[in-house]
Amino acid sequence: MINFEQFAKYSKPGPRYTSYPTAPEFNESFDAKRYVEILENMDKNRKLSLYFHLPFCRSACYFCGCNVVFTSKEDKKERYISYLEKELELLCQHLDMSREVLQMHFGGGTPTFFTAEQLQRIVALIKKYFKNWSNEAEISCEIDPRFLTKEQVDVLVEGGFNRVSFGVQDFNEEVQKAVHRIQPYEVTKNAVDMVRDAGIKSVNMDLIYGLPYQSFESFKATLEKALSLDTDRFAVFNYAHVPWMKKTMRKIDETTLPHPSEKLSIMKYTIDYLTSHGLAMIGMDHFAKPNDELFLAIEKGELHRNFQGYTTKGGTDLIGIGLTSIGDGVAHYVQNFKDMSDYEAALDNGILPVHRGLELSKDDVLRKAVIMEMMSNFKLNITKIESEFKIDFFEYFKDAIEELKTFEEEGLVQVERDKITVSTTGTLLIRNIVMPFDAYLKKIPEAKRRFSKTV
């Protein structure tokens, strides 16, 4: 049994490691000119992953950490589509558009806040510029069940979308009211039935624990309802309360948030419940059926992690398109402007809308490989890292190895000469376990670390 009070001590600010180095290290000295140079010199044999940010929402969900634009005006969406086209026109001047596309994702905002006709135009626009699509391409879309019509689903299916992800978070009405997102179970069920009937075979559902008024008992009921919908994957996220970054989070009464020990109890129960019902834990916060490709990938140690979550599609260059989108490659990160007026102004001037980015040093690339491998597969092949980067692992990372001893003593990790293995219990604290390998974090006193809590 887990001693939850003991583990609550690990509840400290820490990165989620959707990237390494993390987004706070991005800087504005990385500009559009540098990005163009990188695009023009990319390895043309590497496949592409595309991310399109469709940023609009009708109203705020208080828990949301995404970059969104609240509107009810059709003309704003129409205008945005025209600027997506401008960005694609500029991009094709510097990126080899004949490269094979292995993955595409629509994120938001609420992608299905766009009408069926608007979605159809966006898909047509993308296919106009990117023509080489892999037969194995994963094409996915985030969906708010409150905004979904059969016409939209038909457009997605015709566009080749084969995976959707439903935002649910919690089925409890009190929790829904507290986070300003009323979404009855029946609405979600209808949406799931709609995409199933249309032939979309891979369906994910997002849940969040740590929301206001949640309790162990209330989340048990949410899990039971969620499982009844028979989705293929679950993403069960730890709520990241960062009100200094997201103003809408200030509307949440912090006294109603569950204690870290209760959150750990919820997460432990979630793991036990979902695995006892035939799903396997994948990475830090995902679950999948045994026949799902994510499960097969982790079995082989081939799971990857990027800004779109866990994926089997590694070794690609991610091209981010749209407001605030992030892209990455072997040794760079790049992010578009977050402010719509800045985004539009750059494109109006014939410049890619790059706000900031980062070029990775050799040390960054090495630490990225270590951290991402552990975050994805809960283990690290030390021999492989030493061979690839020509280092003595235990000498190079002697400080990190020393810090891991506390985790070793508590049975959370096992460090051997050729590998590091995270225990089943340790997976609950994987963010804490990889933090010793983060060179940037060491430069920030713990009291000044502005991240969400790890537990």
Secondary structure, 3 states (H helix, E strand, C coil): CCCHHHHHHHCCECCCCCCCCCHHHCECCCCHHHHHHHHHCCCCCCEEEEEEEECEECCCCCCCCCCCEECCCHHHHHHHHHHHHHHHHHHCCCCCCCCCEEEEEEEECCHHHCCHHHHHHHHHHHHHHCCCEEEEEEEEEEECCCCCCHHHHHHHHHCCCCEEEEEEECCCHHHHHHCCCCCCHHHHHHHHHHHHHCCCCEEEEEEEECCCCCCHHHHHHHHHHHHHCCCCEEEEEECCCCCCCCHHHHHCCHHHCCCHHHHHHHHHHHHHHHHHCCCEEECCCEEECCCCHHHHHHHCCCCEEECCEEECCCCEEEEEECCCCEEECCCEEEEECCCHHHHHHHHHCCCCCEEEEEECCHHHHHHHHHHHHHHHHCEEEHHHHHHHHCCCHHHHCHHHHHHHHHHHHCCCEEECCCEEEECCCHHHHHHHHHHHHCCCHHHCCHHHCCCCECC
